[in-house]
């Protein structure tokens, strides 16, 4: 398994996993995908409006990826039944998998931010360790929907209100436990080897919720 703070790199084997599917019955595993290249995205829970948008964008991209032989999966950090309820009303053609504990995120080495205690003399090393002040000072507007760049948590609240998305107790619990989980995308070839990887915001908190574009994903998939 990958180091939680060191994402898997091209040339390294993908870890074994088996996760319950959200939009079909049964589970999906690395063993069951063997022989087929796939793109797998790891996201925060449904509380994250930017992640919800990226999942929909991957759905729009799925026909182009399937045309070149690449399957598309998205791992959502939300419990199965809550995720099934949401995607019943917001369907997508990609395979959706539930991982409320972020175990597969961690296996692929997708980082989560650990905040330093207030007054700590430790040096910030984004994204593994950061000060709360550093995070609070960030301003983002990755989709251009906000009137101006906004603090990340405030931007979530604004977009959730725009979407009419209300967090329930399940979402609130996931947010409390995994609020600092980053997102990541990996292309895995038919032999189970990582061919391409992209991790959210490696260059700092002002890049939070910026995900790879359709052109970047297609270019990476085309090189398989």
C-alpha positions in Angstrom: 0.0 0.0 0.0 1.1 3.6 -0.6 2.4 5.9 2.0 -0.5 8.2 3.1 1.6 11.2 2.3 3.3 9.8 -0.9 1.0 9.2 -3.8 1.7 6.2 -6.0 3.8 7.1 -8.9 3.8 5.9 -12.5 5.4 2.5 -12.7 4.2 1.4 -9.3 1.5 -1.3 -8.9 -1.9 -0.2 -7.8 -3.0 -1.7 -4.5 -5.6 -4.4 -4.2 -9.0 -3.0 -3.3 -12.6 -4.2 -3.3 -15.4 -1.6 -2.7 -19.2 -1.7 -2.9 -20.6 -0.1 -6.0 -23.1 2.7 -5.6 -24.9 2.6 -8.9 -25.0 -1.1 -9.5 -25.2 -4.1 -7.2 -22.1 -5.9 -6.0 -18.5 -4.9 -5.5 -15.7 -3.8 -7.8 -12.1 -4.9 -7.2 -8.7 -4.5 -8.8 -8.7 -8.2 -9.5 -11.9 -7.9 -11.4 -10.6 -5.0 -13.5 -7.4 -6.9 -14.4 -6.7 -6.7 -18.1 -8.7 -3.5 -18.6 -7.1 0.0 -18.2 -9.1 2.3 -16.0 -9.1 5.9 -14.6 -9.9 6.0 -10.9 -10.7 9.3 -9.1 -10.7 9.6 -5.4 -13.0 12.3 -3.9 -14.2 13.8 -0.7 -17.8 13.0 0.3 -20.9 14.5 -1.1 -20.5 17.5 1.2 -17.9 18.8 -1.3 -19.6 20.6 -4.2 -16.4 20.7 -6.2 -16.1 16.9 -6.0 -19.7 16.5 -7.0 -19.0 18.6 -10.1 -15.9 16.7 -11.1 -17.7 13.4 -10.8 -20.3 14.8 -13.3 -17.5 16.0 -15.6 -16.0 12.5 -15.6 -19.4 11.2 -16.5 -19.4 13.5 -19.6 -15.9 12.3 -20.4 -16.7 8.6 -20.1 -17.7 7.9 -23.7 -14.4 9.3 -25.0 -12.4 7.3 -22.5 -14.4 4.1 -23.2 -13.8 4.7 -27.0 -10.1 4.2 -26.3 -10.6 1.3 -24.0 -10.4 3.0 -20.6 -13.0 2.4 -17.9 -13.9 5.2 -15.5 -14.4 4.8 -11.7 -15.0 7.4 -8.9 -14.5 6.6 -5.3 -16.8 8.7 -3.1 -16.0 9.2 0.7 -19.7 8.8 1.6 -21.5 5.7 3.0 -23.2 3.5 0.5 -26.9 4.2 1.2 -26.5 8.0 1.4 -24.5 7.9 -1.8 -27.1 5.7 -3.5 -29.9 8.1 -2.5 -28.0 11.1 -4.0 -27.0 9.5 -7.3 -30.5 8.1 -7.8 -31.4 11.7 -8.6 -28.1 12.6 -10.1 -27.1 9.6 -12.2 -23.8 9.3 -14.0 -22.6 6.6 -16.4 -19.3 6.0 -14.6 -18.9 3.3 -12.0 -19.3 4.8 -8.5 -17.7 3.2 -5.4 -18.3 4.0 -1.7 -15.4 4.3 0.7 -16.6 6.2 3.8 -13.3 5.5 5.7 -11.0 6.7 2.9 -9.0 3.5 3.1 -8.6 3.2 -0.6 -7.6 6.9 -0.8 -4.9 6.1 1.7 -3.8 2.9 -0.1 -3.1 5.0 -3.3 -1.3 7.6 -1.1 -3.8 10.4 -1.7 -2.8 12.9 1.1 -4.9 14.4 3.8 -3.9 17.6 5.5 -2.9 17.5 9.2 -3.2 20.9 10.9 -0.4 21.9 13.2 -1.5 22.8 16.8 -2.0 26.5 17.4 1.3 28.1 18.4 3.3 25.1 17.1 6.9 25.8 16.1 6.9 23.1 13.5 7.5 24.1 9.9 4.5 23.8 7.6 5.0 21.1 4.9 2.0 21.3 2.6 0.1 19.1 2.1 1.1 16.8 4.9 1.2 19.4 7.6 -0.2 23.0 7.5 -1.1 25.7 9.8 -4.8 26.6 10.2 -3.8 30.2 9.3 -2.3 29.0 6.0 -5.5 27.3 5.1 -7.7 30.2 6.3 -5.7 32.6 4.1 -6.4 30.5 0.9 -8.8 31.9 -1.7 -10.2 29.7 -4.5 -12.7 29.9 -7.3 -11.8 26.9 -9.5 -15.1 26.7 -11.4 -15.6 30.4 -11.8 -19.0 30.2 -10.2 -18.2 32.4 -7.2 -18.2 36.2 -7.5 -14.6 36.3 -6.3 -12.0 33.9 -4.9 -13.3 32.8 -1.5 -11.9 30.9 1.5 -12.3 27.1 0.8 -14.9 26.2 3.5 -16.9 29.3 2.8 -16.9 28.5 -1.0 -18.3 25.0 -0.2 -21.2 26.6 1.8 -21.9 29.1 -1.0 -22.0 26.4 -3.7 -24.0 24.0 -1.6 -26.6 26.7 -1.1 -26.6 27.4 -4.9 -27.1 23.7 -5.5 -29.8 23.3 -2.9 -27.7 20.6 -1.3 -28.3 20.3 2.5 -25.9 18.2 4.5 -27.6 15.5 6.6 -26.2 13.8 9.7 -24.2 11.4 7.6 -22.6 14.1 5.5 -21.8 16.1 8.6 -20.1 13.1 10.2 -18.0 12.5 7.1 -17.1 16.2 6.9 -16.0 16.1 10.6 -13.8 13.0 10.1 -12.4 13.6 6.6 -12.6 17.4 5.9 -8.9 17.6 5.0 -8.8 14.7 2.5 -7.4 15.7 -0.8 -8.6 14.3 -4.2 -6.5 12.3 -6.7 -6.8 10.8 -10.2 -4.8 7.7 -11.4 -4.7 5.9 -14.7 -4.0 2.2 -14.2 -3.0 0.0 -17.1 -4.4 -3.5 -17.8 -1.5 -5.1 -15.8 -2.5 -3.0 -12.7 0.4 -0.6 -13.0 -0.1 3.1 -12.4 0.6 5.0 -15.7 -0.4 8.5 -14.7 -1.3 10.3 -11.5 -2.6 13.7 -10.5 -3.1 14.9 -7.0 -5.1 18.0 -6.0 -3.3 21.1 -4.7 0.2 19.8 -4.3 1.5 23.3 -4.8 -0.5 24.9 -2.1 -4.0 25.6 -0.7 -4.9 28.2 -3.4 -5.0 25.2 -5.8 -7.6 23.3 -3.8 -10.5 21.9 -5.9 -8.6 22.3 -9.1 -8.9 19.0 -10.9 -7.4 17.7 -14.2 -9.1 18.9 -17.3 -10.8 16.7 -19.8 -7.9 17.5 -22.2 -5.3 16.4 -19.7 -7.1 13.2 -18.9 -7.7 12.3 -22.5 -4.0 13.0 -23.3 -2.9 10.8 -20.5 -5.3 8.0 -21.4 -4.2 8.2 -25.0 -0.6 7.4 -24.0 -1.5 4.1 -22.5 
